[in-house]
Every structure is written in C-alpha cells, then in structure tokens.
Amino acid sequence: MVYDDPDDPKKGISQSDLYQVLAYAVRYKIDEVALLYPDTIQNYQTEVSGFTIRDEFADQVDVKITAWQLPVINRELMDGHLDNSEHQLSSFDRQNDLLKERMLKIFQR
C-alpha cells in the first residue's frame, strides 16, 4: 500500500517491501528501484512516493526507491455507471489507456 503521510519516513511502503528491494539492489548492484502497487479503492494517489536509503553495509551506496500505484481498478464499472456492454467495453479501453500511460511514465524516467 502506498499512501501520502508526511510523518511516515517510509512514505507508506511496508517495511518488508523495503527490506526486499534493498536486498535486490545490493545483490544486483543497482541504485534505483521502482515498486509497483495496484491502486486501491480508498487510497489511490497519482503522485509517486519515493526516497533514498543509504546502505551502510554496502559501501555507503545510495539506493533510490520509488513507489507507483497502477490504475487497475475500473471505477466506472464499480460505481455502476455503465448501463450496457458498449459502455463497458469503452470503459475498459479507457482503463487500459490509463494503465499504459502510467507504465510509460514510470519506465521513461
């Protein structure tokens, strides 16, 4: 879960996720990691969360960790605003476009 809380130094990222991505970063000698989370009904945020961790056990390496939420929940469908199959198909197309847009934003940085 990613959420926006200015008082949380982990920016809503779970401790276990942080340990895991840091272990991968050290093991594979990379300095930037992206976590991808599905959006949730209550806590979807369009902005990226992120911070840098200095790994003191791996030669003071800085690892930049960013967390992104992916728009995978079709809110139009969940809200019952789609009255026929044609509207449902166009809604899925819009959702697919949103997901593609987000993925391109993540991987073109």
C-alpha positions as CSV (number, residue, x, y, z in Angstrom):
1,M,0.0,0.0,0.0
2,V,1.3,3.4,-0.9
3,Y,-0.2,6.4,0.9
4,D,0.7,10.0,1.4
5,D,1.6,10.7,5.1
6,P,4.2,13.4,5.7
7,D,5.0,11.9,9.1
8,D,5.8,8.5,7.7
9,P,9.5,8.2,6.7
10,K,8.7,5.1,4.7
11,K,6.1,7.0,2.6
12,G,3.5,4.3,3.2
13,I,5.7,1.5,1.9
14,S,5.8,-1.6,4.1
15,Q,9.0,-2.5,6.0
16,S,9.1,-5.9,4.4
17,D,8.9,-4.4,0.8
18,L,11.8,-2.0,1.7
19,Y,14.0,-4.8,3.0
20,Q,13.3,-6.9,-0.1
21,V,14.0,-4.2,-2.7
22,L,17.1,-3.1,-0.8
23,A,18.4,-6.6,-0.8
24,Y,17.8,-6.9,-4.5
25,A,19.5,-3.5,-5.1
26,V,22.6,-4.5,-3.1
27,R,22.7,-8.0,-4.7
28,Y,22.4,-6.8,-8.3
29,K,24.4,-3.5,-7.7
30,I,21.7,-1.2,-8.8
31,D,21.0,2.2,-7.3
32,E,17.3,2.7,-8.3
33,V,14.3,0.5,-7.7
34,A,10.6,1.0,-8.5
35,L,7.9,-0.7,-6.6
36,L,4.6,-1.1,-8.4
37,Y,1.4,-1.4,-6.5
38,P,-2.2,-1.8,-7.7
39,D,-4.4,1.2,-6.8
40,T,-6.9,0.7,-4.0
41,I,-10.4,2.0,-3.7
42,Q,-9.7,4.4,-0.9
43,N,-6.0,5.4,-1.2
44,Y,-5.2,5.9,-4.9
45,Q,-2.7,8.6,-5.5
46,T,-1.5,9.9,-8.8
47,E,1.9,11.2,-7.5
48,V,4.9,9.0,-6.9
49,S,6.2,8.3,-3.4
50,G,9.9,7.9,-3.0
51,F,13.1,8.5,-1.0
52,T,16.7,7.4,-0.9
53,I,18.2,4.9,1.5
54,R,21.9,4.8,2.2
55,D,23.0,1.3,2.7
56,E,25.8,1.5,5.3
57,F,26.6,-2.2,4.9
58,A,27.2,-2.0,1.2
59,D,29.9,0.7,0.9
60,Q,27.6,3.6,1.7
61,V,25.6,3.0,-1.5
62,D,22.5,5.3,-2.0
63,V,19.5,3.4,-3.3
64,K,16.6,5.5,-4.7
65,I,13.3,3.8,-4.1
66,T,10.1,5.0,-5.8
67,A,6.6,3.6,-5.4
68,W,4.0,3.9,-8.0
69,Q,0.3,3.0,-8.0
70,L,-1.1,1.5,-11.2
71,P,-4.7,2.3,-12.2
72,V,-6.0,-1.2,-12.4
73,I,-9.4,-0.8,-10.8
74,N,-12.1,0.3,-13.2
75,R,-14.1,2.8,-11.0
76,E,-16.8,3.4,-13.6
77,L,-17.6,-0.3,-13.6
78,M,-17.5,-0.5,-9.8
79,D,-19.7,2.6,-9.4
80,G,-22.4,1.0,-11.7
81,H,-22.3,3.9,-14.2
82,L,-22.1,1.6,-17.2
83,D,-25.5,0.6,-18.5
84,N,-24.7,-1.6,-21.4
85,S,-21.9,-3.7,-22.9
86,E,-20.8,-1.0,-25.4
87,H,-20.2,1.4,-22.5
88,Q,-18.4,-1.3,-20.5
89,L,-16.1,-2.0,-23.4
90,S,-15.2,1.7,-23.9
91,S,-14.6,1.9,-20.2
92,F,-12.2,-1.0,-20.3
93,D,-10.4,0.7,-23.2
94,R,-10.1,3.9,-21.2
95,Q,-8.8,2.0,-18.2
96,N,-6.3,0.2,-20.5
97,D,-5.1,3.5,-21.8
98,L,-4.7,4.9,-18.3
99,L,-2.6,1.9,-17.3
100,K,-0.4,2.2,-20.5
101,E,0.1,5.9,-19.8
102,R,1.2,5.2,-16.2
103,M,3.6,2.5,-17.3
104,L,5.2,4.7,-19.9
105,K,5.6,7.4,-17.4
106,I,7.3,5.0,-15.0
107,F,9.7,3.5,-17.5
108,Q,10.6,6.6,-19.5
109,R,12.0,8.4,-16.5
